[in-house]
Amino acid sequence: MNEERKRWGLPEKGLLLVLLASVLYVALLAGGNPEVFLIDDNRTQWYPVVERAFEDFWRTGRIYCYDFYQMKGMPVAEQGYYGVMNPLMLLSYTAAEILPGGMDAITFYIGLMVVLGNLFFYLICRRFGCKQVPSFLLAVTYGTMGCFWAFYVWYYVFNNYFMVSLLIYVFLCCTREGKLMYCACGVVLAMDLWMGNVQYTFYHYILFGVLCLTMMILKNKRYFMVLCTNAAVGIGLSLPMLLLLMQASGGFQKQEEFMKYPLWYFSLLIHSAIPQGILRRHGDGFSFLDSFVMERDDNLVCYMGIVGVLLFAALFCAVVRFLKWAGALERRHRYGGETQAGAAVCADGFWEEFRKELRSGYERAAGWSHEKKTAAGCAGSFFFFLSLMSGGAAAYFLGMMPVVHNFRYLFKAIFTAVPLAVVILAYLVGAAERGTGADRYGNSAGKRETVTGNGEKRAAETESRKMRCIRLAAALLAAVFACVGVVNACDTVKVVRHMFDMRIEGNFAEEKEAALSALAAAGVDGKNYRTAAFLQFPGVNDECFDLSRNMTRNFPTAIGAFSLAGYEVTAEKSRLKMFDAVYTDTDFYAAFTNAETLERFNISLQQKPEKVEKQLIENSVRYLLLDKTALADNRMTQEKKKFLSDWQDRREDVIAALRTLPGIHVERVCAFNDRYDLVEIVGVDSLCMDGAGNRVPLTDENMQTLSFDGEAGQNYILSFAWDRYLKAFVTEADGMVRTLPVEKTENGNVRLSTAGSAGGRVTLTWHDPLCTAGFVWEGLTALAFLSLLAALAFYGKKCYSN
């Protein structure tokens, strides 16, 4: 059967079983919820933009890279993580729309990364010499790593899940011989960058560099050229995205969060084998020397199951073996020493012998197989990333590098380190499999039978039975840990989902319908004016996530309404300054331009009323949503009630202060929904005004294009932040298209003039040549990536053991 399968080029049964098991595993984690992973940042920051961008793509045939709905206009391609230039995200959105069940694009994307990552990890195991059953168990174990399920709210951490295993597999298969060795890994790294997170791509470049450096140290000098050519290919194929990221790097400079949230060695040592998801789901969990990582106990993040146990055991055995070798070496040279001269000779002899042994060991290492050298490179990379995530020497070294020191959080290195740990374990298992039935001279059991006596033959058979028992026990232990890991992953998903009291009462489509119904019922004109939200309490709490109720974060993009909110850490300071009296930049909300607290807004109204009034008018903020959350909400814990006991409801104070502003008038105060009041003020500018101060109705054709009917020789002010890539043109009645100048007003808004034209339909859009070039480069990279995968599939039978 196996021969027939190979002849027809069909995948082996183990690979098909991993594919099926991976799909079932993701379904088990979902638990019947098609939006199981659409939570926290996945839901509030990225998905609204992803959905709107790809909806516009299938409607117009173009992917847009600018979002007019949030924060007076904001680029969404140059940061990378919005996924508008990620081919696999487009594939996920398309598949989610086609498949029944109401799955969202991000949930499908995470599932796709898990399936692909497991498949390539299985192939790595086979390439290392593991048989099909151990390879399957290792692939299941790979899927249970706690770090990924503790942080699935950041969809892009699963780029590591897929790309680390793919990069190592390609390195194993394509860098031994042939022309592919000079470009294959570069194609993978280029695709990695297009997938949207430059920090992880940088870590993967480090991994590739360490692999090549290991080869060069072990006397394979051609890997210097392999390193250079693949780096050139990777940078060349992703150059537009790299340049876009450099444009956004200025926004990252204000973060200074690279050295925050380390994960310590002792925590990984203690908690790697404890299923904290299960314990936390059904109790308080086991706590010992814990620290916090982004509101999560690090013991929830560190789970590695049997991987941590076996790797620590292997490291301990290696250290013991080295000490025994050094001790034996020392004992061989303990002769003489009674006199001073004899002791000197003894000492010289020991170090000379030690040096010779090291040289001999190095020569043997230079003769290692390609697989063993790759495993050694993975081990070196693993310890590098351990040092990085714990704030060691690697962290201080990278922290001094330009741009790199603007990355966020040390603990993010664990998403690269953990896959490497499982790869190392796979090599050790494969080495044990390859070593079964052979003596230290490489003779098989059959050959030994011809040269050994009956006694030795019986001893060999006994040893063989012992090894079979050990392998069976190890397989059973791995299966038990794998099952525990699956349950732990399921419980971790549930624990994280309920970490914040997110009021998700329906799916995302129902949330959008509810928000649109609320806007229509309240008479809110979200196409010509903006909303702004003000919350009762500071910090991360329930009200942060009432997206459909308060129009905060990036939710307005999903429903096509304009808001002052915008969840983006790279926002330019010049844009934030345009409304810094409405949304101050002194606490969490304004730092991410989501909302403001009633307390701070009231302070601004008392201390600088003229500035608040001016910014409300110029930013077209007509609708204020005030949080009316009850201080005695029965869902709050006693600790939370105690923390909030000093906070007062400032709604009446805010409304009273607004009524004192001479340039605006409070038109009405009413209930917007069950959790927010609506305050409508008149006297503010609309999003588009003509030179006489009259409101001009605006049409949003897509997230990147606005239009309105313009008269000849008229000036228009649009309440959007001026950007050097904004373009405008007018289409006259006879079909003639004329370009219009886009000017910057004193307060940073946009001015258009139809002077010299006969008037007509005026269009304002955004065009960055790098984005246009990026889509061409992205297509080329995707084509090269698919070609590489096809080559791997075609030559796959050469890339793993039978």
N, C-alpha and C positions, 0 to 999 in steps of 0.2 A: 504493500500500500504506500509506504513512504517513497519507494523508488518510482512508483507511478505518479505520485504527487510532484516529485522533483522533476520528472520528465516533462510534465505539462506545465511546470513553472508555478504550481499552486502553493500558497502559503501553508506552512506546517500547522498541525492541529493546535499546538500550544499558542501560536500567534492568534489564531482565530478565537481560542478560548479567552485570551487576554482582551481581545476586542469586545467580545460579548460580556465578559465580566466587568469591564470598564464602563460600558453603557449601563448595565444593571446597577453598578455602584453609584453612578451619578444619579440614577433614578431613585435609588434608596436614600441618598442624601437629600434629594428634593422632597421626598415624602409626599408626593402628589401635588406639591406646590410648584407651578411652572415659573414662578418668580422668586424662588427660594433664595437666590443670590442677589436679588435686586433690593439692596438694603444699604443704609448709611451712604457713603460716598458714591457707591455704584448707582444709587437711586437719586441722590440729591445733586451730584455734581456732573457725572459723565453721561448717564443714560439720557437725560433730556436733550442734550446736544447731539449725542449719537443718533437718537431716534429722529430728531428733526432734520439733521443733515442728510441721512439716508432716505428719509421720506421725500425730501426735495430732490435727491438724486434720481429716484425712480420716477418722479413726476416731471423733472425737467431735463434729466440726462447729465446734470452737472453736480459735483460735490462742492459745497460752499465752505469756506474757511474763515468766515467772519460772522459774528452773532450780534445783530443790532438790538436784540431784545433785552439783553442784560448789561447793566453798568455802562450805559451810554455808548455801547458798541465795544466789542472785544474780539481779538483774534483767537481762534480755537484750533489752529493747526500747528502753530509753532511750539506749543508746550508738548505735543506728542500724545499725552495720555487721554485726550478726548476721542482718539481713535478714528478721526475722519480720514486719515491717510493709511489706515491699517487694512490691508486687503483681507485679512482673516476676520476682522470685525465686520466688514461689508458682507463677507460670506455668511457670517453668523446672523446678521440682521436679515439677509435674504432667506436663509433657511428657517429662521424663526417665524417669518411672515408666511412662508409656504406651508410649514408643518402645522398640523392641528394641535390644539391644546393651549394656545395662548402664551407660549414661551416668549420671553424677551431676549434680545440680542446678547446681553451680557451673560445671562445664565447659560445660553447656548455656547457662548465663547468659552466660558470656564469649563463646561463639559467637554468641548472640543480639545482644549489644552490637556485635560486629564486623559482623555482617550489617546491622543497622539503621544503624549509623554509616556504613558504606560507601554504603548507599542514599541517605541524606540528604546525604552529602558529594557524591555524584554529582549530585544535584539542585541543590546549591549551584553546582557547576561549570556546569551548564546555565543556571542563573539568571544567572551571570556572563558568559554568551555563548560558553562553550566548546562545540565540536562534540562529537558522541558519542564518537569515538575518543579525543581528548584527555581527555575527562571520565572515560572508562573507565580510561585509564592513570593519571590522577591518583588515582582511587579505589583502584587497586591500590597505588600509592605510599603512599597514606594508611595502608593496612593493614600496611606494613612498618616503621613507626616503632619504633626500638629501645627506647625507654623503656617502652612497653607490654609488650613481650615479655621485657624484663629484669626486670619486676616483676609478671608475671602471677600471682605467688603472693599478691598482694593483689587479689582479684577486683574490688574496687570502683574500682580505677583505670580500669577500662573504662567506668565511668559517664561519664567525660570523653570517651571515644571516641565515645559515642553522643550525649550531651547537648550537647556543644559544637557539633557539626555541626547538631543539631536546633534549638538555640537560635538559631544564626545564620540557618538556613533560615527559621525562623518569623519572625525579625526582618525578613528580606528580603521575605517574602511578605505579612506581616500588619500591618506597621507603616507602610505607605505611606498607606493610606486605609481607611475603613470602621470599624465598631465593634470588630472583632477586635483592632485595634491597641492598645486599652486594656486587654486582658486576656490575649491569646494567650501572650505571653512569661511572664506571671505563672503561667499554668497549667503551662508547661514547668518553671519554677523550683520550683513546689510539688511536682511529681512528682519532680524532682531530689532534693529533701530526703527524700522518702519512700523513695528508693532507697538511702539509708543512709550517706552520708558528708557531714557538715556542713561539713568543710573545703573540699571541692570545690564544694559548693553555694555557699558564700560566695564562692569564686573566680568562679563563674559569675554571681553577682549583680554582682561587680565588672565582669566582661565586659559585662554588659547595661548597667550604669551608664555605662561608657566609651562604648559605642555611642550611647546617648542623649545623653551629653554632647557627643560629636562632632557630632551632628545639631543640638544647640542652638548650639554655637559657629558652625556654618555656617548660621546664620540660619533655623533651623526651631524656633521657640520652643515649638510644641505638644508637643515631645518631653519637656518638663518634666512635663506632665500624663501623657504616656505612661509615663514613668519612675515617677511616683508611683502611678498606678493599677495598673500591673503589679506593682510591689513590694507594694502592699496586697493584691492578689489572691494573689500567691505566699505571703505571710506568712499571710493568712487561711486559705487552703486547707491549709496545713501547720502551723497553730498548735499543735495537740496535740503533734506531733513536735518542734516547736521548744521547747515547754515541757519535754518529756521530756529533750531534750538539755541544757537548762539545769539539770535535776536532776542529770544526770551530769557537768556541768562541774566540780563540786567535786572529782571524782576525777581529772580531767585537770590540775587545778592543780598537782599534785605532780610533773608531768612536766618542765616547764621545758626542752623540747627543740625549741622553735620555730626557734632560730637554728643548729641543728646540720645538718650535711651539706649545705653549699652546692654548687652546680654552677657552675664558673667559665666566663666568656665564652671564654677561650682554649681550654678543653677542648672546648666546643661548636664553636668555629671549626675546630679541628684534627681532631676525631674524628667530625664529623657525616657525612662521606662515606666513612669507612673501615669496611668490613663486619667489625667485630670478632667477631661471632658465628661467621662462617666461619673467621676466623683462630684464634680461641680453640678452636674445635671441632677443628681440624686442626693446631694448633701452639700457640705461646705468645702469638700476637697482637702487635699493634704497640703499643708503650708509649712515651708521651712526655708528661711533665708530668701524669701521672694522679693522681687522688685516689680515695678509697674512699667509696662510698655504700652503707651497709648491707651490708657484706661483698662488694660488687660494685665492680669498677673502673668509674669513670664513663665510660671510653671504650666500655664495653658498652651504656651507657644512652643515649649521645648520638647514635646513628646516625640520620640523617635522609635519607641517600641523595642523590638529585638535588635534593631540596628545599633542603638546606643550601647546596649549590653554587650554585644559581640565585639564592637569596635574597641570599647574600653578594655575588654578582656584580652583582645589581640594586642593592644598597646602595652598592657601590663606584661603579657608573656614576652613581647619583644624586648622590653626593658630588662626583665629577668634574664632572658637569654643572653643579652649583651653583657650584663654584669657577670654572669657565669663564664662567658668567654674571656672577659678581661681578667677574672680571677684565675682561670686556668692558665692564661698566658703569664700571669705574674708568678704563679707557683712553679712554672717550668724554669724560671730564671732565678729561683731562690737557691743559689749555690754559693759557696764561699761566703763572702760578706763579713768574715771575722775581722779582716783588716780594712783600713780605709781604702786602700787600693782595690781590694776585692769588692767592696761595696760599690765603688765607682764603676768597675767593670760590669757588675751586675746591673746597675742602673742603666748604663749605656746599652747593654744587651737587650733589656726589656723594651726601651723606647724604639730601638732599631727594629726589633721584632714586631712591635706594635705598628710601626710605619709600614713594614712589609706586608703585614696582614691587611691593613687598610688599602694599600696599593693593589694587593691581590683581589680584595673584595671589589674595588673599583673596576678592575679588569673584567671580573665576572659580571658585574652590572652592565658594563658596556656590551656584553654579549647577550643580555636579556632579550626576550622576544618583544615585538612591537607592543603587544598587549600589556606586558609587565611594565614596560617603560611608561606607557600611557597611564596605568594605574598609579605608578610612582608620581607622575605629574599631577594626577588628581589628588593624591595625598598631600603633596606640597601646596597645591591650591587650597585644599581644605584647611590646613593649618594657617595659611595666610588669611583666609576669611574668618577663621576663629579669632585670630588676633585683631582683625578689623572690627568685628562685631562686639568685642569685649573692650574696645578702647586701648588696644596695645600699640606696639610699634608701628604696625601697618596703618592703623587709624591716624597716628600722628604724621606719618609719611604722606598719606593721601590728603590729610587736612592742610598740608602746606602747598598743595598743587592748585594752580588757578582753575576756576570753574568747578573743579571737583569738590573743593571745600564748600561749595554752595549746595551740594546734595543734602538730602535730609535723612537723619537718623542712622546711627551705627547699626542698630539691630536688623536693618534691611539686608545686611550681608548674609543673614541666616537662610534666606530664600535661595541663595546660591550654594551655601555651605552644605545644607542638608541633602540636596540631590547628590553632591559629591560624596558624602558619607555613605549613601546607599550604593553608589557605584563602586566604592572601595570594598564594601562588604561583598558585592557581587563578584569582584575579582577574587577575593579570598575563598568564596564558595567554589568558584570555578577552578581555582588552583587545587583545592582539596579534591574536587571531582577528577581533575586530570591526574592527580597523584595516586589515586586509588588503583591498586593492582600493579604498581611498578616500584622497584626498589630504588635506592638513592643513586644507583648507577644508570637508571633509565631502562633496565631490563624488565620486560613484561613478565607476568606470572608464568606464561607458557615457556619462556626461555629459562626461567629459574628451575622449572621442573626437570630440565635436561641436565642440569649441572649440580643439583642438590640431591641429597640422600632422602630416604623415606622420612626420617625424623624431621628434617628441615621442611619437607613437603607438607607434613602434617602441621607443623608450626605455621607455615604460610597460610594453610587453609583456615586454621584457627584465627590468625590475624585478619584474614579476609572476612570471616564471619563477624569478628568483632567490629570491623569497619562498617559492615552492612548494618549492624545494630546501632552503631553510633550515628550513621547517616539517617536511619529511620527515626531515631530519637530526635535528631536535629530537625528533620522535616516536620515531625509532629509538633515540636516546640515552635517552629516557625509558623505552622498553620494556626496554632493557638494564639500566638502573638498577632498574627494577621487578622484573625477574627476579632480579638479584643480591639485592635486598631481600627477596624471598620466601625464597630460600635462606638468607640471613642470619637471618631471623626463625625459620626452622625450626631452624637450628643454635643460635640464642640460647635457644630453648626447651629444647633438650637440654643446653646448658651450665648453665643455671640449675637444671634438674632434678637435675643431678649436683653442684651446688655444695656441698650437704651430703650426707654418706653416709647418706641415709635408707634404712633397711632396709624397703622396701616390697616384700614378697614375694608379695602377692596384692592383689586389689581390696579396697575398703573393707568390703564385705559379708563377705568371707573373713576379714578382720582381726577383725571383730566376732565371728564364729563361733569363731575361734581363741581370742579372749579369754574368751568365755563358757565354752568347753570347759576352758580352763586354770583358771578360777575354780571350776568344778564339780569338776574332778579334784583340786584342792587343798583342797576343802571350805571354800571362802571364802563366808561369808554376806554378800554385798554389798548385801543389802536391809535389814540391821539394824545393820551396822557399816561403818566407813570403812577405806579403804586409804590408805597414804602411801608415797611412793617416795623412795629415797635413792641418788644417783648417785655414781660414783667420782670424776669429774673436774668441774672448773668450766668455765664458758663454753659456747658453742654447739658441740656435738659429736654424734657418732652417737647416744649414749644419750638425748639430748633427744627423739629422734623414735621411740623404741621404744614407741609409744603402746599397742599391744595387749599389750605385754609388761609394762609398768610402770604402766598405768592413770593416766597423767599428762595434763597439759593438759586439754582438754575432752572427751577420748575417753570417760570414764565416762558422760557424758550419752548417748552413742550406744547404749550397751549397758544403760542403766538401772541402773548400780551407783553407790553413793555413795563419794565420794573427797574427800580434803582438797584435792586439786588444783583449779585453776581458772585458765585462761589469760585474764586480763582486767586491763588496765592501769588501769582506773578503779575497781578494788576499793577500797572504803572502808577507811580506816586502822583504824577500830573493828573491822572484821571480821578484818583481818590480825592485829590485836593479840590476838585470841582464840587464836591458835596460833603466836605469834611465837617461842616457844622450840622448837617442832618445825620450823617453816619460818621461819628468821630472815629479816629484811628487809634484809640487808646485801649480798647478791649477786644475780645475775641471776635465779636460780630463784625466790627468795621474792618478788622484785619483781613477778613475774608469777604467783606462787603455783603453780608447776608441780611442783616437787620441791625437795629439799635435797641437799647433798653429804654424804657419809658423814663427811668431815673436820669440817665445821661441826656436824653433829649430834652427833658425838662430843665436840666442845668443849662444846656445850650440856649434854650429859649429865654432863660433868666439873665444869662451873662452876655450873650451876643445876639439879641433878637433881630437886629438889622441884617446880619449876615445870614441867619436862618431864613428870614423872609426872602432875601435876594436869591439864595440857592433853591428854595422851593419854587420860586417863579421861573428862574432860568433853566431848571432841570425838569420842568413840566410835571412836578409832583402834585397831583390834584387829589389823590386818594391816599389817606393814611389809615392803616389797619392797626388798631390798638388791642393788645392782648388783654382779655378780661378773665384770664384763668383764675379760678378761686384759690385764695391762699390756703384754704382748708380742703383742697382736693382730696377726696378719700382714697385715691390711688397712691398718694405720696407716702413714703416711709416716714417714720418718726424722726429719723436723722435728717431727712430732707426738710420736713416741716420746721425742725429746730433751726436749720441753716437759713431758711427763708423767713424766719419769724420777724426779723428786723426790717424786711422790705415792705414798703407801702405801695398801695395802688395809686399811681400817679396819673391816671387817665383824666380826671377832672382838672388837675393842675395843668396838664398839657393843653387841654381844650380851652381852658381859661386864658392861658398864655397866647394861644393862637388867635383868640378873639381880639387881643390887644394890638396885633400887628396891623398897621394902617394900610398896607398895600394889598392885603388879601382879606377875604371874608369867609367865615365858616358858614357854608351853605346848609349843611345838615349833619346830624349825628344819628346813626341808626345801627342796628345789628347787621353785621355782614354774614355771620354764621354763628354757630353755637359757642365759638371760642374767641371771636374777634368782633370788635365794633368798627364801623366805617365812619371816618370823618372826611367829608368832602369840602374842599375849599375852592373858591372861585377867585379869579384875578391872576392865576398863573398862566404862563405861556403854554400854548399847545406845542406838540413836538415839531410842527411846521408852522411858521408865521411869515406873512408877507411883510413888505416894507412899511405898510400902514398899521401893522400890529394886529391884523386880522388872522383868524384861525384858517388854516388851509388843510383840508382832509388829506390824510396820508394813507397810502396803500402799501402793505408789506407783501411783496410778491414772493419772497422767500427770506430765509434768515439773513441773507447777505445783500438783498436788494430792496430799496424803497422807491416809491414813485408818487407823483402828484401832478395835477394839472396846473401848469404855469402860464402866466401872461407875459407878453413881450415887454422887455425893458424893465423888469421887476427884480427886486432883491428879495431873497428868502433866507430866513434864519432857521436852521434845524438844530434841535436840542440833542445833538450827538457829538461826542468827542471828535475833534479834528484828528485825522490820521493821514500820514503822507501817502498811503496807498488808496485813499478814497478817490473815486472817479465819478464824474457826473456828465450827463449829456441830455439833450432835449431832442425829441422826435417831433418834427413839425407836421402840420396837416398834410403836406404833400409827400411825406415819407422821408424828407431830408433829416439826417442826424447831425447835430452839431455838438461839439465838445464844450462843456462849460467849466470855468475855473472854480476850484474848490478852495475857498479861503478860510482862514482861521480868525474868529472873532477875539475880542479882548478877553472874554471869559472862557475861551477854549472851544466854543461851539463852531458849527459849520455855517458858512455863508455861501450861497449860490446866487449868481446873477444871470438873467436871461438877456442881458443887453446884447444887441446885434442879432437876435433871433426873432422869429415871428411868434414865439411861444409854442406851446404844445405839451406833450407828456414829458415831464422832467424825471430822470432816473438817477438815483444815487446808489452806487455800488462800491465794492472794494475789490481791488485787484493787486495781488503781490506776485510779481513774476516768478519768485521762488516757488510759490505754490503751484503755478502752472508747470514749471519745470519739474516740480516734485511729483506730479501725477504721471508725467512721462517716465521719470526714473523709477517710480513705484511700479509701473507696469513692466518695465524691463527687469526689475528685481524679482517681481512675482513670476515672470516667465522663466528667469534663470533658476529660481527656487523650485518651481514645478519640474523643470528639466532635471535638476539635481535629484529630486525625490524619485522621478521616473528612472533615473540611472541607478539609484540605490535599490529600487524595486527589481529592476532587470538583472542587476548583478548581485542581488541579495544573497543568493545561495553560496557565494564566495565569502560572505562576510560573517558567517557564524558556523560553529562546529556542528557536526551531525550527531 
